[in-house]
Amino acid sequence: MDRIKVGIIGANPERGWAVRAHVPALRSLDQYELTAVATSRRESAERAAAEFGAAHAFTDARQLAGHPDVDLVVVAVRVPQHLELVRAALDAGKHVYCEWPLARTTEEAEVLVEAARQAAVHDVIGLQALRAPAVVRAKELIDRGELGRITSVTVHSARGKGAAGRVPAWAAYTLRSANGAGLLEVHGGHVLSVLEHLIGDITELSADLSSQHPHQVVAETGEEVPVDSPDHLVLNARSASGAVLSATVRDAEAEDPRVLVEIVGTGGSLAIASSGRQDPRGTQIQMSDLELRRPSEPGRPWSLVELPPARAVTEEARNVAATYAQIAEGLRTGEQTAPGFDRALRLHRVLDAIRASSEKGERQRPS
């Protein structure tokens, strides 16, 4: 099979998810060739092309999407731009890998799901936590029945963003709910994706969303900006199988483990937890160094479960590389196994139910 030619929209060479995760992930895989990059400025696009070894540099994302040297378009920009740029790639008939969240709203996500269906291409959403070795292994154990019937799940996840009352300028846009890129959507969405992957869809829920810090300071300028995006989520829910779930997701300092998912069944238990071996600012479920623990039998001490060797890339790039490997296999066989836009739409609807529950004070059923 020929190498898959990739074009990245949002390939800022100085900062951002593309340079931290996508570029090193692609470099670690022989199946791919990074052929094109696009940024909003000519200077940064040309610099990115030179640094990343791409043959083509663009300031117009549509030109990148339409170029014959691009098979797969990666959308790694701010969420409000996803609708326009993903549609441009689909209109060009290209496979698409879009970072989560898929869009600002469920309505926008529905538009993209339909556009992808009509384009008949592989549409992949960046829920890379599903490819974390600890999550993959936990899924295998659960599916084999080693935990019996799942009865309960308890989740704690805390990231340090804004904990000191200051945020970098590039992240200030996430403080506005209208942009669809806050704690609930990004941090909460990745956590929920793992939970539904492991125990099945959530069928009913009650939630409380709270903005405990109504203002933040932009670190570079000292400007105080208002915040209306929640920084705390408290959730209790029930899965289709009857398992009960409780979760706390927040922007705040926390002791290790900053990520902890405990799953209990009638035949056993397991825990997925951040290892504490990395910078705590990067400790989120989708990019954490995760460990898996379980007792050998009920009442016995818990011990580490052996996981496959980690890919020789950073924690941030590791699960992204595993997702790219999954995409490559799907393109080889013609059968997509990587999570698609339909899964993203499902998550957007769960987020809607969480918002509705918090606003109305009533239990909700995701549609």
Backbone torsions as a table, in degrees:
resi	resn	phi	psi	omega
1	MET	NA	136.3	176.5
2	ASP	-65.3	154.6	177.4
3	ARG	-65.2	144.4	-179.8
4	ILE	-81.2	123.8	-177.0
5	LYS	-90.3	124.6	-171.4
6	VAL	-114.1	136.3	170.2
7	GLY	-118.2	128.6	-178.4
8	ILE	-106.8	122.0	172.4
9	ILE	-93.8	118.4	-175.8
10	GLY	102.2	33.0	-175.8
11	ALA	-90.2	54.7	178.2
12	ASN	-61.1	122.5	-176.4
13	PRO	-74.8	-11.0	-175.2
14	GLU	-95.0	-36.7	-177.2
15	ARG	-159.7	170.8	176.3
16	GLY	111.1	169.0	-174.7
17	TRP	-69.5	-29.6	-179.1
18	ALA	-63.3	-50.0	-177.2
19	VAL	-72.2	-29.3	-178.0
20	ARG	-81.4	-31.0	-172.6
21	ALA	-126.3	-52.7	-172.9
22	HIS	-66.7	-46.6	-176.9
23	VAL	-64.2	-51.1	177.4
24	PRO	-62.7	-32.8	177.7
25	ALA	-63.6	-46.8	179.9
26	LEU	-64.0	-39.2	179.8
27	ARG	-63.8	-23.5	-177.5
28	SER	-85.3	-4.0	-173.7
29	LEU	-121.0	126.3	-179.1
30	ASP	-70.5	-18.8	-176.0
31	GLN	-73.6	-10.9	-171.0
32	TYR	-120.7	154.8	171.3
33	GLU	-137.1	122.7	176.3
34	LEU	-81.1	109.5	-173.0
35	THR	-106.3	-21.2	-174.0
36	ALA	-150.0	147.6	176.8
37	VAL	-135.5	153.5	176.0
38	ALA	-140.4	134.3	170.6
39	THR	-135.9	176.6	-176.5
40	SER	-79.5	-13.9	-177.9
41	ARG	-122.8	138.0	-179.2
42	ARG	-58.1	-43.7	-177.8
43	GLU	-59.7	-47.1	-177.8
44	SER	-70.7	-33.9	178.1
45	ALA	-64.1	-45.1	-179.8
46	GLU	-67.9	-36.9	177.1
47	ARG	-65.8	-42.1	178.3
48	ALA	-61.5	-43.6	179.6
49	ALA	-60.4	-42.5	-179.5
50	ALA	-66.8	-44.1	-176.6
51	GLU	-72.8	-33.6	-176.1
52	PHE	-95.7	-5.0	178.5
53	GLY	76.7	25.9	178.7
54	ALA	-88.0	143.8	-177.5
55	ALA	-78.4	-24.0	-171.9
56	HIS	-127.7	138.9	177.3
57	ALA	-125.3	134.2	-176.9
58	PHE	-133.5	153.0	165.9
59	THR	-109.1	-7.3	177.7
60	ASP	-111.6	111.5	-176.7
61	ALA	-62.4	-31.6	179.0
62	ARG	-65.5	-35.8	177.2
63	GLN	-66.0	-40.6	175.8
64	LEU	-61.0	-48.4	-176.9
65	ALA	-61.5	-33.9	-177.4
66	GLY	-87.5	-3.4	-175.7
67	HIS	-73.7	138.1	-178.6
68	PRO	-66.9	-16.6	178.4
69	ASP	-87.7	14.6	179.4
70	VAL	-124.1	120.7	175.4
71	ASP	-98.6	-37.6	-175.0
72	LEU	-126.0	124.0	178.1
73	VAL	-99.6	126.6	177.4
74	VAL	-104.4	125.1	179.7
75	VAL	-105.5	107.0	-176.0
76	ALA	-129.7	60.2	-178.6
77	VAL	-126.9	-177.8	178.6
78	ARG	-60.6	146.6	-174.3
79	VAL	-56.0	-41.2	-179.3
80	PRO	-59.3	-18.0	179.3
81	GLN	-91.2	-7.0	-173.4
82	HIS	-61.4	-44.6	-176.0
83	LEU	-55.9	-52.3	-177.2
84	GLU	-64.2	-45.0	-172.1
85	LEU	-77.3	-37.2	176.0
86	VAL	-65.3	-41.0	177.7
87	ARG	-62.7	-37.5	178.1
88	ALA	-61.2	-42.4	179.2
89	ALA	-66.8	-42.1	179.3
90	LEU	-66.7	-39.0	177.4
91	ASP	-61.1	-29.8	178.9
92	ALA	-83.4	-1.2	179.0
93	GLY	75.1	25.3	-177.2
94	LYS	-100.6	150.0	169.9
95	HIS	-64.4	149.7	-174.4
96	VAL	-132.7	136.3	169.8
97	TYR	-121.1	108.4	-178.1
98	CYS	-109.4	136.2	175.1
99	GLU	-64.9	147.8	173.5
100	TRP	-78.2	142.1	-2.1
101	PRO	-70.7	153.3	-179.9
102	LEU	-65.2	-36.3	-176.3
103	ALA	-157.1	175.8	179.0
104	ARG	-70.3	-34.7	-173.2
105	THR	-136.0	165.6	175.7
106	THR	-63.6	-37.3	179.9
107	GLU	-61.8	-43.1	176.8
108	GLU	-65.4	-39.4	178.8
109	ALA	-62.4	-38.8	178.0
110	GLU	-61.6	-39.2	177.9
111	VAL	-61.1	-42.9	-177.5
112	LEU	-72.3	-35.5	176.1
113	VAL	-61.0	-44.7	179.7
114	GLU	-67.8	-39.7	178.3
115	ALA	-63.5	-39.6	178.2
116	ALA	-67.0	-38.5	178.2
117	ARG	-61.5	-43.3	-179.3
118	GLN	-69.8	-32.6	-179.7
119	ALA	-74.1	-22.0	179.3
120	ALA	55.2	47.9	177.4
121	VAL	-120.4	175.5	173.4
122	HIS	-80.5	121.8	179.4
123	ASP	-115.9	115.8	-172.6
124	VAL	-118.8	134.2	175.6
125	ILE	-104.5	142.9	-174.1
126	GLY	-79.1	69.0	174.0
127	LEU	-102.4	63.2	-169.5
128	GLN	-69.0	-15.7	177.1
129	ALA	-59.8	-25.7	179.6
130	LEU	-66.1	-17.9	179.6
131	ARG	-100.9	3.1	175.1
132	ALA	-61.2	134.2	-177.5
133	PRO	-53.1	-38.7	-179.6
134	ALA	-66.7	-37.0	179.2
135	VAL	-71.6	-41.9	178.1
136	VAL	-59.6	-45.3	-179.3
137	ARG	-67.1	-41.0	178.1
138	ALA	-60.7	-41.1	178.2
139	LYS	-61.4	-41.8	178.3
140	GLU	-61.2	-45.1	-178.9
141	LEU	-63.7	-43.3	-179.8
142	ILE	-66.0	-45.1	-177.9
143	ASP	-66.6	-28.1	177.2
144	ARG	-78.9	-6.3	178.7
145	GLY	83.9	14.6	-175.7
146	GLU	-71.7	-15.6	175.9
147	LEU	-102.6	1.5	-175.8
148	GLY	69.5	-150.0	176.8
149	ARG	-79.0	126.7	-179.1
150	ILE	-70.3	128.0	-177.4
151	THR	-108.6	-34.3	-177.5
152	SER	-155.2	153.3	177.0
153	VAL	-136.3	133.6	176.7
154	THR	-124.3	131.2	-174.3
155	VAL	-129.1	135.2	169.4
156	HIS	-131.4	127.5	177.4
157	SER	-146.3	122.7	-178.2
158	ALA	-131.5	130.2	172.2
159	ARG	-113.5	154.8	-173.1
160	GLY	-86.9	4.1	-174.8
161	LYS	-58.2	125.0	177.2
162	GLY	72.8	6.2	-176.0
163	ALA	-62.8	-29.3	-179.9
164	ALA	-93.9	8.8	179.5
165	GLY	80.3	12.1	-179.0
166	ARG	-134.2	142.4	177.0
167	VAL	-133.6	149.0	174.8
168	PRO	-67.6	155.5	-175.5
169	ALA	-58.2	-38.1	-176.8
170	TRP	-65.0	-22.2	-177.0
171	ALA	-98.2	-3.6	-174.8
172	ALA	-62.0	-29.8	-178.3
173	TYR	-64.7	-22.5	-178.8
174	THR	-72.9	-10.8	-178.6
175	LEU	-79.4	-8.7	179.7
176	ARG	-104.1	123.2	-176.7
177	SER	-57.9	-33.7	-176.5
178	ALA	-61.6	-20.6	-178.7
179	ASN	-84.8	-10.3	173.6
180	GLY	63.7	33.2	-175.6
181	ALA	-136.9	28.3	-177.4
182	GLY	-91.3	-165.0	-179.5
183	LEU	-55.9	-47.5	-177.1
184	LEU	-59.7	-49.1	-174.1
185	GLU	-71.9	-49.5	-173.9
186	VAL	-81.9	-65.4	-177.5
187	HIS	-64.0	-51.4	-179.9
188	GLY	-63.8	-40.6	-179.7
189	GLY	-61.2	-42.3	178.8
190	HIS	-66.4	-40.7	177.5
191	VAL	-62.4	-47.0	-179.2
192	LEU	-63.4	-34.6	178.9
193	SER	-61.8	-40.4	178.7
194	VAL	-67.2	-43.9	-177.8
195	LEU	-61.9	-47.2	-179.5
196	GLU	-69.2	-30.8	176.4
197	HIS	-63.8	-38.2	-174.8
198	LEU	-85.7	-40.2	-171.3
199	ILE	-119.0	-0.1	-180.0
200	GLY	99.4	170.9	-174.1
201	ASP	-65.5	144.6	172.6
202	ILE	-76.3	129.8	-177.3
203	THR	-104.3	-24.1	176.6
204	GLU	-154.2	152.1	-174.7
205	LEU	-157.7	156.9	167.3
206	SER	-127.2	140.3	-174.7
207	ALA	-144.9	152.7	173.1
208	ASP	-129.8	119.1	175.8
209	LEU	-105.8	139.7	-176.8
210	SER	-144.8	140.5	170.8
211	SER	-106.3	97.5	-176.6
212	GLN	-81.3	-13.8	-179.9
213	HIS	-125.7	93.2	-173.3
214	PRO	-70.9	-9.6	177.4
215	HIS	-140.3	149.2	172.5
216	GLN	-132.6	159.6	179.0
217	VAL	-108.5	131.5	175.5
218	VAL	-74.5	119.6	-170.2
219	ALA	-58.0	-41.7	-173.7
220	GLU	-74.4	-28.5	-173.2
221	THR	-114.2	-18.8	-175.1
222	GLY	79.4	2.7	-179.7
223	GLU	-70.2	134.2	174.9
224	GLU	-90.0	126.7	-176.8
225	VAL	-121.8	145.6	179.3
226	PRO	-73.0	152.5	179.8
227	VAL	-124.1	125.6	171.3
228	ASP	-124.6	6.1	175.9
229	SER	-89.5	132.0	-177.0
230	PRO	-59.3	145.9	172.7
231	ASP	-114.9	2.0	175.5
232	HIS	-139.6	137.6	172.6
233	LEU	-129.3	125.4	171.7
234	VAL	-117.7	124.5	-171.5
235	LEU	-132.2	136.1	163.3
236	ASN	-129.0	141.6	-169.7
237	ALA	-154.1	174.2	176.8
238	ARG	-137.2	138.9	179.6
239	SER	-90.7	169.7	-179.8
240	ALA	-60.1	-28.3	-179.5
241	SER	-83.2	-6.0	179.2
242	GLY	100.6	-3.8	178.4
243	ALA	-66.3	142.4	176.4
244	VAL	-96.9	147.3	-173.6
245	LEU	-135.7	135.6	171.7
246	SER	-130.5	137.6	-175.4
247	ALA	-145.4	141.3	170.8
248	THR	-125.5	122.9	179.8
249	VAL	-126.6	127.8	-173.9
250	ARG	-151.0	159.7	168.8
251	ASP	-98.3	101.7	-178.1
252	ALA	-173.2	161.4	173.8
253	GLU	-66.5	152.9	-179.6
254	ALA	-158.0	152.7	173.3
255	GLU	-78.1	154.4	174.4
256	ASP	-66.2	146.0	-3.5
257	PRO	-79.1	135.4	178.0
258	ARG	-75.5	-23.6	174.2
259	VAL	-119.7	125.4	177.9
260	LEU	-145.2	121.4	176.5
261	VAL	-123.7	113.0	179.2
262	GLU	-108.4	125.6	-178.8
263	ILE	-120.0	125.6	-176.3
264	VAL	-118.4	133.9	176.6
265	GLY	-129.1	176.0	-179.8
266	THR	-69.2	-16.9	-178.3
267	GLY	-117.7	2.5	-179.1
268	GLY	164.8	178.4	-176.9
269	SER	-140.5	161.6	171.9
270	LEU	-151.5	162.2	178.1
271	ALA	-138.6	132.8	172.2
272	ILE	-106.2	126.3	-175.6
273	ALA	-144.6	148.2	173.5
274	SER	-67.4	143.8	-170.8
275	SER	-79.7	-21.6	-175.1
276	GLY	82.2	6.2	-177.4
277	ARG	-91.4	2.5	-176.4
278	GLN	-125.5	171.3	177.6
279	ASP	-56.1	122.5	-176.8
280	PRO	-60.8	-21.1	178.7
281	ARG	-66.4	-21.8	-179.9
282	GLY	-100.6	9.2	-174.7
283	THR	-84.4	89.0	170.6
284	GLN	-131.8	153.3	-169.5
285	ILE	-57.6	-32.1	-176.5
286	GLN	-77.8	-14.1	-178.0
287	MET	-140.3	25.2	179.0
288	SER	-93.4	155.3	168.0
289	ASP	-80.7	98.4	-172.5
290	LEU	-97.3	141.6	173.2
291	GLU	-111.1	157.3	176.6
292	LEU	-123.0	128.9	179.5
293	ARG	-128.5	150.2	173.9
294	ARG	-158.7	155.1	175.1
295	PRO	-81.6	149.2	178.3
296	SER	-65.1	-29.4	174.4
297	GLU	-161.5	159.9	-177.9
298	PRO	-52.3	134.3	178.3
299	GLY	86.5	-6.3	-180.0
300	ARG	-94.0	161.1	178.8
301	PRO	-60.9	149.2	178.5
302	TRP	-84.1	144.5	179.8
303	SER	-140.4	162.6	-179.6
304	LEU	-67.5	139.8	172.8
305	VAL	-93.9	132.5	-179.8
306	GLU	-66.7	134.5	-179.7
307	LEU	-116.3	160.2	176.0
308	PRO	-59.1	153.1	178.3
309	PRO	-56.1	139.3	-179.4
310	ALA	-73.9	147.3	175.1
311	ARG	-65.1	148.0	-175.7
312	ALA	-81.7	58.0	175.1
313	VAL	-138.0	174.6	-179.8
314	THR	-67.1	163.8	177.8
315	GLU	-56.7	-39.4	-178.2
316	GLU	-64.7	-34.8	-176.4
317	ALA	-90.0	-16.9	-169.6
318	ARG	-61.6	-51.7	-178.2
319	ASN	-72.8	-29.2	175.5
320	VAL	-65.1	-41.6	177.4
321	ALA	-62.2	-40.3	178.2
322	ALA	-64.8	-34.7	176.2
323	THR	-66.9	-42.6	177.0
324	TYR	-60.9	-39.6	177.6
325	ALA	-62.4	-38.7	177.6
326	GLN	-66.0	-40.3	177.5
327	ILE	-62.3	-45.7	-178.7
328	ALA	-60.1	-41.5	178.7
329	GLU	-64.9	-39.7	177.9
330	GLY	-64.4	-39.3	177.5
331	LEU	-68.9	-32.0	178.9
332	ARG	-68.6	-42.9	-175.5
333	THR	-90.9	-18.3	-175.6
334	GLY	85.9	2.4	-178.9
335	GLU	-117.8	112.7	-178.6
336	GLN	-75.3	126.7	174.8
337	THR	-115.0	-17.6	176.2
338	ALA	-67.0	148.2	-178.2
339	PRO	-59.9	133.9	-174.9
340	GLY	-106.2	-175.3	-178.1
341	PHE	-63.1	-27.4	178.0
342	ASP	-64.6	-36.4	176.9
343	ARG	-68.5	-37.9	176.7
344	ALA	-61.9	-42.2	179.1
345	LEU	-61.6	-41.2	176.5
346	ARG	-57.1	-45.6	-179.7
347	LEU	-64.9	-40.7	177.1
348	HIS	-58.1	-38.1	179.7
349	ARG	-70.4	-34.3	174.2
350	VAL	-64.6	-42.1	177.7
351	LEU	-61.7	-38.9	176.1
352	ASP	-60.2	-42.1	179.7
353	ALA	-65.0	-37.3	177.3
354	ILE	-63.6	-46.4	178.9
355	ARG	-61.0	-44.9	-178.7
356	ALA	-63.1	-41.0	179.5
357	SER	-63.5	-43.0	-179.5
358	SER	-66.3	-40.2	-178.1
359	GLU	-71.3	-41.2	-173.8
360	LYS	-93.8	-16.0	-175.9
361	GLY	69.2	28.9	-176.6
362	GLU	-128.9	151.0	175.8
363	ARG	-68.9	141.8	-175.3
364	GLN	-126.7	155.9	173.4
365	ARG	-116.3	115.6	178.3
366	PRO	-57.4	137.9	-177.7
367	SER	-78.3	NA	NA
